[in-house]
Amino acid sequence: MDEPTAALGPHETEQVVLTINNLRNHGMGILLVSHDLNDVFKLADRVVVLKGGQVVGSGDCKSLSMDDVLHMIVAGTPVFTQTSQTPA
C-alpha cells in the first residue's frame, strides 16, 4: 500500500487502519509505504528506510524509535540496535 492514509480525514484514516489490522490478523503480509511515521509505528512490525533508492537500514519497530528512523531518513546512515540490520 502506497501512502494509504494520505489526504484522508480522521474517520477515513481510522477505517484504513482497521482494515490493515484486520488483514494482518488474518495472516496477510502487507508492504506499507509511508512518510507518516505515526502510521508506520502504528501499523508496521518492521521498518526499512530507503534513500536515493538504496536501503539505509531496517529494524523491528519495537526496537527503533521515531528519532532513529528520522535520523536514517535525514542523515542517510543506519542506526544500529540489537535487531536492526546493516544495509543490503
mmCIF file as gemmi writes it, N, C-alpha and C atoms, coordinates in Angstrom:
data_model
loop_
_atom_site.group_PDB
_atom_site.id
_atom_site.type_symbol
_atom_site.label_atom_id
_atom_site.label_alt_id
_atom_site.label_comp_id
_atom_site.label_asym_id
_atom_site.label_entity_id
_atom_site.label_seq_id
_atom_site.pdbx_PDB_ins_code
_atom_site.Cartn_x
_atom_site.Cartn_y
_atom_site.Cartn_z
_atom_site.occupancy
_atom_site.B_iso_or_equiv
_atom_site.pdbx_formal_charge
_atom_site.auth_seq_id
_atom_site.auth_asym_id
_atom_site.pdbx_PDB_model_num
ATOM 1 N N . MET Axp A 1 ? 0.848 -1.165 0 1 0 ? 1 A 1
ATOM 2 C CA . MET Axp A 1 ? 0 0 0 1 0 ? 1 A 1
ATOM 3 C C . MET Axp A 1 ? 0.897 1.232 0 1 0 ? 1 A 1
ATOM 4 N N . ASP Axp A 2 ? 0.652 2.12 -0.927 1 0 ? 2 A 1
ATOM 5 C CA . ASP Axp A 2 ? 1.459 3.325 -1.048 1 0 ? 2 A 1
ATOM 6 C C . ASP Axp A 2 ? 0.695 4.511 -0.468 1 0 ? 2 A 1
ATOM 7 N N . GLU Axp A 3 ? 1.169 5.001 0.673 1 0 ? 3 A 1
ATOM 8 C CA . GLU Axp A 3 ? 0.566 6.152 1.355 1 0 ? 3 A 1
ATOM 9 C C . GLU Axp A 3 ? -0.957 5.991 1.502 1 0 ? 3 A 1
ATOM 10 N N . PRO Axp A 4 ? -1.406 4.899 2.146 1 0 ? 4 A 1
ATOM 11 C CA . PRO Axp A 4 ? -2.843 4.62 2.174 1 0 ? 4 A 1
ATOM 12 C C . PRO Axp A 4 ? -3.691 5.62 2.955 1 0 ? 4 A 1
ATOM 13 N N . THR Axp A 5 ? -3.069 6.416 3.82 1 0 ? 5 A 1
ATOM 14 C CA . THR Axp A 5 ? -3.856 7.385 4.592 1 0 ? 5 A 1
ATOM 15 C C . THR Axp A 5 ? -3.629 8.821 4.146 1 0 ? 5 A 1
ATOM 16 N N . ALA Axp A 6 ? -2.85 9.009 3.078 1 0 ? 6 A 1
ATOM 17 C CA . ALA Axp A 6 ? -2.572 10.365 2.598 1 0 ? 6 A 1
ATOM 18 C C . ALA Axp A 6 ? -3.877 11.039 2.175 1 0 ? 6 A 1
ATOM 19 N N . ALA Axp A 7 ? -4.045 12.269 2.564 1 0 ? 7 A 1
ATOM 20 C CA . ALA Axp A 7 ? -5.176 13.112 2.172 1 0 ? 7 A 1
ATOM 21 C C . ALA Axp A 7 ? -6.528 12.588 2.662 1 0 ? 7 A 1
ATOM 22 N N . LEU Axp A 8 ? -6.512 11.764 3.702 1 0 ? 8 A 1
ATOM 23 C CA . LEU Axp A 8 ? -7.764 11.275 4.267 1 0 ? 8 A 1
ATOM 24 C C . LEU Axp A 8 ? -8.07 12.019 5.557 1 0 ? 8 A 1
ATOM 25 N N . GLY Axp A 9 ? -9.337 12.135 5.85 1 0 ? 9 A 1
ATOM 26 C CA . GLY Axp A 9 ? -9.759 12.711 7.121 1 0 ? 9 A 1
ATOM 27 C C . GLY Axp A 9 ? -9.589 11.696 8.238 1 0 ? 9 A 1
ATOM 28 N N . PRO Axp A 10 ? -9.789 12.122 9.474 1 0 ? 10 A 1
ATOM 29 C CA . PRO Axp A 10 ? -9.591 11.228 10.622 1 0 ? 10 A 1
ATOM 30 C C . PRO Axp A 10 ? -10.461 9.961 10.568 1 0 ? 10 A 1
ATOM 31 N N . HIS Axp A 11 ? -11.73 10.102 10.194 1 0 ? 11 A 1
ATOM 32 C CA . HIS Axp A 11 ? -12.615 8.934 10.145 1 0 ? 11 A 1
ATOM 33 C C . HIS Axp A 11 ? -12.15 7.94 9.08 1 0 ? 11 A 1
ATOM 34 N N . GLU Axp A 12 ? -11.818 8.442 7.908 1 0 ? 12 A 1
ATOM 35 C CA . GLU Axp A 12 ? -11.371 7.576 6.823 1 0 ? 12 A 1
ATOM 36 C C . GLU Axp A 12 ? -10.032 6.925 7.156 1 0 ? 12 A 1
ATOM 37 N N . THR Axp A 13 ? -9.149 7.68 7.81 1 0 ? 13 A 1
ATOM 38 C CA . THR Axp A 13 ? -7.861 7.132 8.232 1 0 ? 13 A 1
ATOM 39 C C . THR Axp A 13 ? -8.071 5.982 9.197 1 0 ? 13 A 1
ATOM 40 N N . GLU Axp A 14 ? -8.971 6.146 10.152 1 0 ? 14 A 1
ATOM 41 C CA . GLU Axp A 14 ? -9.242 5.079 11.119 1 0 ? 14 A 1
ATOM 42 C C . GLU Axp A 14 ? -9.803 3.845 10.418 1 0 ? 14 A 1
ATOM 43 N N . GLN Axp A 15 ? -10.609 4.027 9.38 1 0 ? 15 A 1
ATOM 44 C CA . GLN Axp A 15 ? -11.141 2.889 8.629 1 0 ? 15 A 1
ATOM 45 C C . GLN Axp A 15 ? -10.012 2.128 7.921 1 0 ? 15 A 1
ATOM 46 N N . VAL Axp A 16 ? -9.056 2.865 7.366 1 0 ? 16 A 1
ATOM 47 C CA . VAL Axp A 16 ? -7.913 2.227 6.719 1 0 ? 16 A 1
ATOM 48 C C . VAL Axp A 16 ? -7.08 1.464 7.748 1 0 ? 16 A 1
ATOM 49 N N . VAL Axp A 17 ? -6.843 2.068 8.909 1 0 ? 17 A 1
ATOM 50 C CA . VAL Axp A 17 ? -6.089 1.42 9.983 1 0 ? 17 A 1
ATOM 51 C C . VAL Axp A 17 ? -6.785 0.128 10.409 1 0 ? 17 A 1
ATOM 52 N N . LEU Axp A 18 ? -8.098 0.176 10.587 1 0 ? 18 A 1
ATOM 53 C CA . LEU Axp A 18 ? -8.846 -1.027 10.962 1 0 ? 18 A 1
ATOM 54 C C . LEU Axp A 18 ? -8.742 -2.105 9.898 1 0 ? 18 A 1
ATOM 55 N N . THR Axp A 19 ? -8.805 -1.717 8.635 1 0 ? 19 A 1
ATOM 56 C CA . THR Axp A 19 ? -8.696 -2.68 7.536 1 0 ? 19 A 1
ATOM 57 C C . THR Axp A 19 ? -7.319 -3.327 7.515 1 0 ? 19 A 1
ATOM 58 N N . ILE Axp A 20 ? -6.275 -2.529 7.657 1 0 ? 20 A 1
ATOM 59 C CA . ILE Axp A 20 ? -4.91 -3.069 7.664 1 0 ? 20 A 1
ATOM 60 C C . ILE Axp A 20 ? -4.724 -4.023 8.84 1 0 ? 20 A 1
ATOM 61 N N . ASN Axp A 21 ? -5.186 -3.636 10.015 1 0 ? 21 A 1
ATOM 62 C CA . ASN Axp A 21 ? -5.063 -4.514 11.19 1 0 ? 21 A 1
ATOM 63 C C . ASN Axp A 21 ? -5.862 -5.797 11.012 1 0 ? 21 A 1
ATOM 64 N N . ASN Axp A 22 ? -7.027 -5.723 10.395 1 0 ? 22 A 1
ATOM 65 C CA . ASN Axp A 22 ? -7.831 -6.908 10.127 1 0 ? 22 A 1
ATOM 66 C C . ASN Axp A 22 ? -7.092 -7.852 9.169 1 0 ? 22 A 1
ATOM 67 N N . LEU Axp A 23 ? -6.496 -7.3 8.123 1 0 ? 23 A 1
ATOM 68 C CA . LEU Axp A 23 ? -5.723 -8.121 7.185 1 0 ? 23 A 1
ATOM 69 C C . LEU Axp A 23 ? -4.544 -8.777 7.894 1 0 ? 23 A 1
ATOM 70 N N . ARG Axp A 24 ? -3.848 -8.018 8.735 1 0 ? 24 A 1
ATOM 71 C CA . ARG Axp A 24 ? -2.717 -8.561 9.489 1 0 ? 24 A 1
ATOM 72 C C . ARG Axp A 24 ? -3.169 -9.698 10.397 1 0 ? 24 A 1
ATOM 73 N N . ASN Axp A 25 ? -4.292 -9.493 11.081 1 0 ? 25 A 1
ATOM 74 C CA . ASN Axp A 25 ? -4.81 -10.512 11.994 1 0 ? 25 A 1
ATOM 75 C C . ASN Axp A 25 ? -5.214 -11.794 11.276 1 0 ? 25 A 1
ATOM 76 N N . HIS Axp A 26 ? -5.443 -11.705 9.984 1 0 ? 26 A 1
ATOM 77 C CA . HIS Axp A 26 ? -5.769 -12.88 9.174 1 0 ? 26 A 1
ATOM 78 C C . HIS Axp A 26 ? -4.535 -13.439 8.462 1 0 ? 26 A 1
ATOM 79 N N . GLY Axp A 27 ? -3.356 -13.005 8.876 1 0 ? 27 A 1
ATOM 80 C CA . GLY Axp A 27 ? -2.115 -13.559 8.345 1 0 ? 27 A 1
ATOM 81 C C . GLY Axp A 27 ? -1.635 -12.963 7.04 1 0 ? 27 A 1
ATOM 82 N N . MET Axp A 28 ? -2.239 -11.877 6.605 1 0 ? 28 A 1
ATOM 83 C CA . MET Axp A 28 ? -1.853 -11.239 5.346 1 0 ? 28 A 1
ATOM 84 C C . MET Axp A 28 ? -0.616 -10.373 5.568 1 0 ? 28 A 1
ATOM 85 N N . GLY Axp A 29 ? 0.393 -10.569 4.736 1 0 ? 29 A 1
ATOM 86 C CA . GLY Axp A 29 ? 1.568 -9.707 4.771 1 0 ? 29 A 1
ATOM 87 C C . GLY Axp A 29 ? 1.271 -8.43 4 1 0 ? 29 A 1
ATOM 88 N N . ILE Axp A 30 ? 1.685 -7.307 4.528 1 0 ? 30 A 1
ATOM 89 C CA . ILE Axp A 30 ? 1.395 -6.02 3.899 1 0 ? 30 A 1
ATOM 90 C C . ILE Axp A 30 ? 2.681 -5.222 3.789 1 0 ? 30 A 1
ATOM 91 N N . LEU Axp A 31 ? 2.916 -4.679 2.61 1 0 ? 31 A 1
ATOM 92 C CA . LEU Axp A 31 ? 4.022 -3.753 2.398 1 0 ? 31 A 1
ATOM 93 C C . LEU Axp A 31 ? 3.414 -2.355 2.403 1 0 ? 31 A 1
ATOM 94 N N . LEU Axp A 32 ? 3.783 -1.571 3.393 1 0 ? 32 A 1
ATOM 95 C CA . LEU Axp A 32 ? 3.235 -0.233 3.579 1 0 ? 32 A 1
ATOM 96 C C . LEU Axp A 32 ? 4.318 0.785 3.284 1 0 ? 32 A 1
ATOM 97 N N . VAL Axp A 33 ? 4.044 1.685 2.353 1 0 ? 33 A 1
ATOM 98 C CA . VAL Axp A 33 ? 4.96 2.776 2.037 1 0 ? 33 A 1
ATOM 99 C C . VAL Axp A 33 ? 4.344 4.043 2.597 1 0 ? 33 A 1
ATOM 100 N N . SER Axp A 34 ? 5.071 4.721 3.495 1 0 ? 34 A 1
ATOM 101 C CA . SER Axp A 34 ? 4.514 5.922 4.099 1 0 ? 34 A 1
ATOM 102 C C . SER Axp A 34 ? 5.623 6.838 4.601 1 0 ? 34 A 1
ATOM 103 N N . HIS Axp A 35 ? 5.353 8.135 4.511 1 0 ? 35 A 1
ATOM 104 C CA . HIS Axp A 35 ? 6.233 9.131 5.108 1 0 ? 35 A 1
ATOM 105 C C . HIS Axp A 35 ? 5.719 9.533 6.487 1 0 ? 35 A 1
ATOM 106 N N . ASP Axp A 36 ? 4.54 9.063 6.845 1 0 ? 36 A 1
ATOM 107 C CA . ASP Axp A 36 ? 3.935 9.401 8.126 1 0 ? 36 A 1
ATOM 108 C C . ASP Axp A 36 ? 4.421 8.403 9.176 1 0 ? 36 A 1
ATOM 109 N N . LEU Axp A 37 ? 5.372 8.829 9.995 1 0 ? 37 A 1
ATOM 110 C CA . LEU Axp A 37 ? 5.953 7.921 10.979 1 0 ? 37 A 1
ATOM 111 C C . LEU Axp A 37 ? 4.941 7.456 12.013 1 0 ? 37 A 1
ATOM 112 N N . ASN Axp A 38 ? 3.927 8.268 12.292 1 0 ? 38 A 1
ATOM 113 C CA . ASN Axp A 38 ? 2.881 7.811 13.206 1 0 ? 38 A 1
ATOM 114 C C . ASN Axp A 38 ? 2.171 6.593 12.629 1 0 ? 38 A 1
ATOM 115 N N . ASP Axp A 39 ? 1.854 6.636 11.331 1 0 ? 39 A 1
ATOM 116 C CA . ASP Axp A 39 ? 1.241 5.478 10.665 1 0 ? 39 A 1
ATOM 117 C C . ASP Axp A 39 ? 2.185 4.288 10.675 1 0 ? 39 A 1
ATOM 118 N N . VAL Axp A 40 ? 3.439 4.538 10.378 1 0 ? 40 A 1
ATOM 119 C CA . VAL Axp A 40 ? 4.42 3.453 10.335 1 0 ? 40 A 1
ATOM 120 C C . VAL Axp A 40 ? 4.47 2.731 11.676 1 0 ? 40 A 1
ATOM 121 N N . PHE Axp A 41 ? 4.615 3.49 12.753 1 0 ? 41 A 1
ATOM 122 C CA . PHE Axp A 41 ? 4.754 2.858 14.069 1 0 ? 41 A 1
ATOM 123 C C . PHE Axp A 41 ? 3.426 2.28 14.578 1 0 ? 41 A 1
ATOM 124 N N . LYS Axp A 42 ? 2.318 2.785 14.069 1 0 ? 42 A 1
ATOM 125 C CA . LYS Axp A 42 ? 1.019 2.248 14.461 1 0 ? 42 A 1
ATOM 126 C C . LYS Axp A 42 ? 0.72 0.934 13.735 1 0 ? 42 A 1
ATOM 127 N N . LEU Axp A 43 ? 1.218 0.796 12.497 1 0 ? 43 A 1
ATOM 128 C CA . LEU Axp A 43 ? 0.795 -0.31 11.643 1 0 ? 43 A 1
ATOM 129 C C . LEU Axp A 43 ? 1.864 -1.35 11.343 1 0 ? 43 A 1
ATOM 130 N N . ALA Axp A 44 ? 3.118 -0.984 11.439 1 0 ? 44 A 1
ATOM 131 C CA . ALA Axp A 44 ? 4.18 -1.88 10.964 1 0 ? 44 A 1
ATOM 132 C C . ALA Axp A 44 ? 4.822 -2.681 12.09 1 0 ? 44 A 1
ATOM 133 N N . ASP Axp A 45 ? 5.333 -3.844 11.716 1 0 ? 45 A 1
ATOM 134 C CA . ASP Axp A 45 ? 6.145 -4.65 12.62 1 0 ? 45 A 1
ATOM 135 C C . ASP Axp A 45 ? 7.626 -4.333 12.41 1 0 ? 45 A 1
ATOM 136 N N . ARG Axp A 46 ? 7.976 -4.096 11.159 1 0 ? 46 A 1
ATOM 137 C CA . ARG Axp A 46 ? 9.36 -3.79 10.787 1 0 ? 46 A 1
ATOM 138 C C . ARG Axp A 46 ? 9.369 -2.553 9.902 1 0 ? 46 A 1
ATOM 139 N N . VAL Axp A 47 ? 10.502 -1.866 9.917 1 0 ? 47 A 1
ATOM 140 C CA . VAL Axp A 47 ? 10.656 -0.682 9.076 1 0 ? 47 A 1
ATOM 141 C C . VAL Axp A 47 ? 11.939 -0.822 8.265 1 0 ? 47 A 1
ATOM 142 N N . VAL Axp A 48 ? 11.868 -0.41 7.01 1 0 ? 48 A 1
ATOM 143 C CA . VAL Axp A 48 ? 13.037 -0.336 6.139 1 0 ? 48 A 1
ATOM 144 C C . VAL Axp A 48 ? 13.072 1.082 5.599 1 0 ? 48 A 1
ATOM 145 N N . VAL Axp A 49 ? 14.218 1.746 5.744 1 0 ? 49 A 1
ATOM 146 C CA . VAL Axp A 49 ? 14.364 3.118 5.265 1 0 ? 49 A 1
ATOM 147 C C . VAL Axp A 49 ? 15.184 3.096 3.988 1 0 ? 49 A 1
ATOM 148 N N . LEU Axp A 50 ? 14.628 3.729 2.949 1 0 ? 50 A 1
ATOM 149 C CA . LEU Axp A 50 ? 15.314 3.859 1.667 1 0 ? 50 A 1
ATOM 150 C C . LEU Axp A 50 ? 15.665 5.328 1.458 1 0 ? 50 A 1
ATOM 151 N N . LYS Axp A 51 ? 16.816 5.572 0.871 1 0 ? 51 A 1
ATOM 152 C CA . LYS Axp A 51 ? 17.203 6.929 0.494 1 0 ? 51 A 1
ATOM 153 C C . LYS Axp A 51 ? 17.979 6.83 -0.804 1 0 ? 51 A 1
ATOM 154 N N . GLY Axp A 52 ? 17.538 7.554 -1.791 1 0 ? 52 A 1
ATOM 155 C CA . GLY Axp A 52 ? 18.195 7.506 -3.085 1 0 ? 52 A 1
ATOM 156 C C . GLY Axp A 52 ? 18.151 6.121 -3.719 1 0 ? 52 A 1
ATOM 157 N N . GLY Axp A 53 ? 17.096 5.376 -3.441 1 0 ? 53 A 1
ATOM 158 C CA . GLY Axp A 53 ? 16.952 4.038 -3.999 1 0 ? 53 A 1
ATOM 159 C C . GLY Axp A 53 ? 17.781 2.966 -3.321 1 0 ? 53 A 1
ATOM 160 N N . GLN Axp A 54 ? 18.456 3.318 -2.24 1 0 ? 54 A 1
ATOM 161 C CA . GLN Axp A 54 ? 19.295 2.365 -1.514 1 0 ? 54 A 1
ATOM 162 C C . GLN Axp A 54 ? 18.745 2.154 -0.103 1 0 ? 54 A 1
ATOM 163 N N . VAL Axp A 55 ? 18.902 0.937 0.411 1 0 ? 55 A 1
ATOM 164 C CA . VAL Axp A 55 ? 18.493 0.65 1.78 1 0 ? 55 A 1
ATOM 165 C C . VAL Axp A 55 ? 19.488 1.305 2.734 1 0 ? 55 A 1
ATOM 166 N N . VAL Axp A 56 ? 18.97 2.157 3.605 1 0 ? 56 A 1
ATOM 167 C CA . VAL Axp A 56 ? 19.794 2.813 4.622 1 0 ? 56 A 1
ATOM 168 C C . VAL Axp A 56 ? 19.892 1.922 5.85 1 0 ? 56 A 1
ATOM 169 N N . GLY Axp A 57 ? 18.767 1.348 6.258 1 0 ? 57 A 1
ATOM 170 C CA . GLY Axp A 57 ? 18.744 0.495 7.431 1 0 ? 57 A 1
ATOM 171 C C . GLY Axp A 57 ? 17.362 -0.088 7.631 1 0 ? 57 A 1
ATOM 172 N N . SER Axp A 58 ? 17.278 -1.037 8.53 1 0 ? 58 A 1
ATOM 173 C CA . SER Axp A 58 ? 15.999 -1.659 8.832 1 0 ? 58 A 1
ATOM 174 C C . SER Axp A 58 ? 16.016 -2.161 10.263 1 0 ? 58 A 1
ATOM 175 N N . GLY Axp A 59 ? 14.838 -2.44 10.782 1 0 ? 59 A 1
ATOM 176 C CA . GLY Axp A 59 ? 14.763 -2.976 12.127 1 0 ? 59 A 1
ATOM 177 C C . GLY Axp A 59 ? 13.333 -3.182 12.566 1 0 ? 59 A 1
ATOM 178 N N . ASP Axp A 60 ? 13.204 -3.771 13.712 1 0 ? 60 A 1
ATOM 179 C CA . ASP Axp A 60 ? 11.92 -4.035 14.345 1 0 ? 60 A 1
ATOM 180 C C . ASP Axp A 60 ? 11.398 -2.725 14.928 1 0 ? 60 A 1
ATOM 181 N N . CYS Axp A 61 ? 10.144 -2.401 14.668 1 0 ? 61 A 1
ATOM 182 C CA . CYS Axp A 61 ? 9.571 -1.15 15.185 1 0 ? 61 A 1
ATOM 183 C C . CYS Axp A 61 ? 9.613 -1.077 16.703 1 0 ? 61 A 1
ATOM 184 N N . LYS Axp A 62 ? 9.637 -2.221 17.371 1 0 ? 62 A 1
ATOM 185 C CA . LYS Axp A 62 ? 9.689 -2.216 18.837 1 0 ? 62 A 1
ATOM 186 C C . LYS Axp A 62 ? 11.067 -1.828 19.358 1 0 ? 62 A 1
ATOM 187 N N . SER Axp A 63 ? 12.097 -1.961 18.515 1 0 ? 63 A 1
ATOM 188 C CA . SER Axp A 63 ? 13.444 -1.633 18.969 1 0 ? 63 A 1
ATOM 189 C C . SER Axp A 63 ? 13.96 -0.312 18.399 1 0 ? 63 A 1
ATOM 190 N N . LEU Axp A 64 ? 13.25 0.258 17.441 1 0 ? 64 A 1
ATOM 191 C CA . LEU Axp A 64 ? 13.627 1.546 16.867 1 0 ? 64 A 1
ATOM 192 C C . LEU Axp A 64 ? 12.674 2.623 17.371 1 0 ? 64 A 1
ATOM 193 N N . SER Axp A 65 ? 13.206 3.796 17.595 1 0 ? 65 A 1
ATOM 194 C CA . SER Axp A 65 ? 12.349 4.93 17.958 1 0 ? 65 A 1
ATOM 195 C C . SER Axp A 65 ? 12.051 5.743 16.706 1 0 ? 65 A 1
ATOM 196 N N . MET Axp A 66 ? 11.094 6.637 16.812 1 0 ? 66 A 1
ATOM 197 C CA . MET Axp A 66 ? 10.826 7.541 15.691 1 0 ? 66 A 1
ATOM 198 C C . MET Axp A 66 ? 12.059 8.379 15.398 1 0 ? 66 A 1
ATOM 199 N N . ASP Axp A 67 ? 12.787 8.766 16.44 1 0 ? 67 A 1
ATOM 200 C CA . ASP Axp A 67 ? 14.024 9.537 16.234 1 0 ? 67 A 1
ATOM 201 C C . ASP Axp A 67 ? 15.056 8.723 15.453 1 0 ? 67 A 1
ATOM 202 N N . ASP Axp A 68 ? 15.15 7.416 15.734 1 0 ? 68 A 1
ATOM 203 C CA . ASP Axp A 68 ? 16.073 6.553 14.993 1 0 ? 68 A 1
ATOM 204 C C . ASP Axp A 68 ? 15.721 6.55 13.503 1 0 ? 68 A 1
ATOM 205 N N . VAL Axp A 69 ? 14.441 6.377 13.218 1 0 ? 69 A 1
ATOM 206 C CA . VAL Axp A 69 ? 14.001 6.313 11.826 1 0 ? 69 A 1
ATOM 207 C C . VAL Axp A 69 ? 14.193 7.67 11.156 1 0 ? 69 A 1
ATOM 208 N N . LEU Axp A 70 ? 13.861 8.738 11.852 1 0 ? 70 A 1
ATOM 209 C CA . LEU Axp A 70 ? 14.058 10.073 11.304 1 0 ? 70 A 1
ATOM 210 C C . LEU Axp A 70 ? 15.53 10.327 11.007 1 0 ? 70 A 1
ATOM 211 N N . HIS Axp A 71 ? 16.417 9.871 11.883 1 0 ? 71 A 1
ATOM 212 C CA . HIS Axp A 71 ? 17.856 10.001 11.642 1 0 ? 71 A 1
ATOM 213 C C . HIS Axp A 71 ? 18.244 9.29 10.344 1 0 ? 71 A 1
ATOM 214 N N . MET Axp A 72 ? 17.744 8.075 10.156 1 0 ? 72 A 1
ATOM 215 C CA . MET Axp A 72 ? 18.075 7.334 8.932 1 0 ? 72 A 1
ATOM 216 C C . MET Axp A 72 ? 17.561 8.057 7.696 1 0 ? 72 A 1
ATOM 217 N N . ILE Axp A 73 ? 16.361 8.632 7.804 1 0 ? 73 A 1
ATOM 218 C CA . ILE Axp A 73 ? 15.779 9.347 6.661 1 0 ? 73 A 1
ATOM 219 C C . ILE Axp A 73 ? 16.608 10.579 6.317 1 0 ? 73 A 1
ATOM 220 N N . VAL Axp A 74 ? 16.935 11.374 7.321 1 0 ? 74 A 1
ATOM 221 C CA . VAL Axp A 74 ? 17.622 12.645 7.085 1 0 ? 74 A 1
ATOM 222 C C . VAL Axp A 74 ? 19.107 12.448 6.791 1 0 ? 74 A 1
ATOM 223 N N . ALA Axp A 75 ? 19.789 11.686 7.635 1 0 ? 75 A 1
ATOM 224 C CA . ALA Axp A 75 ? 21.241 11.529 7.504 1 0 ? 75 A 1
ATOM 225 C C . ALA Axp A 75 ? 21.63 10.497 6.452 1 0 ? 75 A 1
ATOM 226 N N . GLY Axp A 76 ? 20.725 9.558 6.185 1 0 ? 76 A 1
ATOM 227 C CA . GLY Axp A 76 ? 21.055 8.514 5.222 1 0 ? 76 A 1
ATOM 228 C C . GLY Axp A 76 ? 22.035 7.504 5.759 1 0 ? 76 A 1
ATOM 229 N N . THR Axp A 77 ? 22.128 7.436 7.084 1 0 ? 77 A 1
ATOM 230 C CA . THR Axp A 77 ? 23.02 6.459 7.713 1 0 ? 77 A 1
ATOM 231 C C . THR Axp A 77 ? 22.217 5.597 8.675 1 0 ? 77 A 1
ATOM 232 N N . PRO Axp A 78 ? 22.608 4.337 8.85 1 0 ? 78 A 1
ATOM 233 C CA . PRO Axp A 78 ? 21.831 3.439 9.707 1 0 ? 78 A 1
ATOM 234 C C . PRO Axp A 78 ? 21.988 3.757 11.181 1 0 ? 78 A 1
ATOM 235 N N . VAL Axp A 79 ? 21.006 3.31 11.92 1 0 ? 79 A 1
ATOM 236 C CA . VAL Axp A 79 ? 21.037 3.332 13.376 1 0 ? 79 A 1
ATOM 237 C C . VAL Axp A 79 ? 21.017 1.865 13.775 1 0 ? 79 A 1
ATOM 238 N N . PHE Axp A 80 ? 22.002 1.445 14.541 1 0 ? 80 A 1
ATOM 239 C CA . PHE Axp A 80 ? 22.086 0.026 14.893 1 0 ? 80 A 1
ATOM 240 C C . PHE Axp A 80 ? 21.503 -0.22 16.265 1 0 ? 80 A 1
ATOM 241 N N . THR Axp A 81 ? 20.616 -1.209 16.322 1 0 ? 81 A 1
ATOM 242 C CA . THR Axp A 81 ? 20.056 -1.697 17.566 1 0 ? 81 A 1
ATOM 243 C C . THR Axp A 81 ? 20.284 -3.199 17.57 1 0 ? 81 A 1
ATOM 244 N N . GLN Axp A 82 ? 19.85 -3.879 18.61 1 0 ? 82 A 1
ATOM 245 C CA . GLN Axp A 82 ? 20.053 -5.314 18.674 1 0 ? 82 A 1
ATOM 246 C C . GLN Axp A 82 ? 19.397 -6.057 17.521 1 0 ? 82 A 1
ATOM 247 N N . THR Axp A 83 ? 18.247 -5.565 17.04 1 0 ? 83 A 1
ATOM 248 C CA . THR Axp A 83 ? 17.55 -6.283 15.98 1 0 ? 83 A 1
ATOM 249 C C . THR Axp A 83 ? 17.6 -5.564 14.637 1 0 ? 83 A 1
ATOM 250 N N . SER Axp A 84 ? 18.319 -4.446 14.55 1 0 ? 84 A 1
ATOM 251 C CA . SER Axp A 84 ? 18.433 -3.794 13.259 1 0 ? 84 A 1
ATOM 252 C C . SER Axp A 84 ? 19.456 -4.509 12.412 1 0 ? 84 A 1
ATOM 253 N N . GLN Axp A 85 ? 19.388 -4.25 11.113 1 0 ? 85 A 1
ATOM 254 C CA . GLN Axp A 85 ? 20.282 -4.925 10.196 1 0 ? 85 A 1
ATOM 255 C C . GLN Axp A 85 ? 21.081 -3.894 9.411 1 0 ? 85 A 1
ATOM 256 N N . THR Axp A 86 ? 22.238 -4.317 8.963 1 0 ? 86 A 1
ATOM 257 C CA . THR Axp A 86 ? 23.049 -3.442 8.125 1 0 ? 86 A 1
ATOM 258 C C . THR Axp A 86 ? 22.381 -3.329 6.766 1 0 ? 86 A 1
ATOM 259 N N . PRO Axp A 87 ? 22.646 -2.246 6.042 1 0 ? 87 A 1
ATOM 260 C CA . PRO Axp A 87 ? 22.052 -2.082 4.713 1 0 ? 87 A 1
ATOM 261 C C . PRO Axp A 87 ? 22.416 -3.227 3.796 1 0 ? 87 A 1
ATOM 262 N N . ALA Axp A 88 ? 21.488 -3.547 2.897 1 0 ? 88 A 1
ATOM 263 C CA . ALA Axp A 88 ? 21.714 -4.628 1.925 1 0 ? 88 A 1
ATOM 264 C C . ALA Axp A 88 ? 22.605 -4.158 0.811 1 0 ? 88 A 1
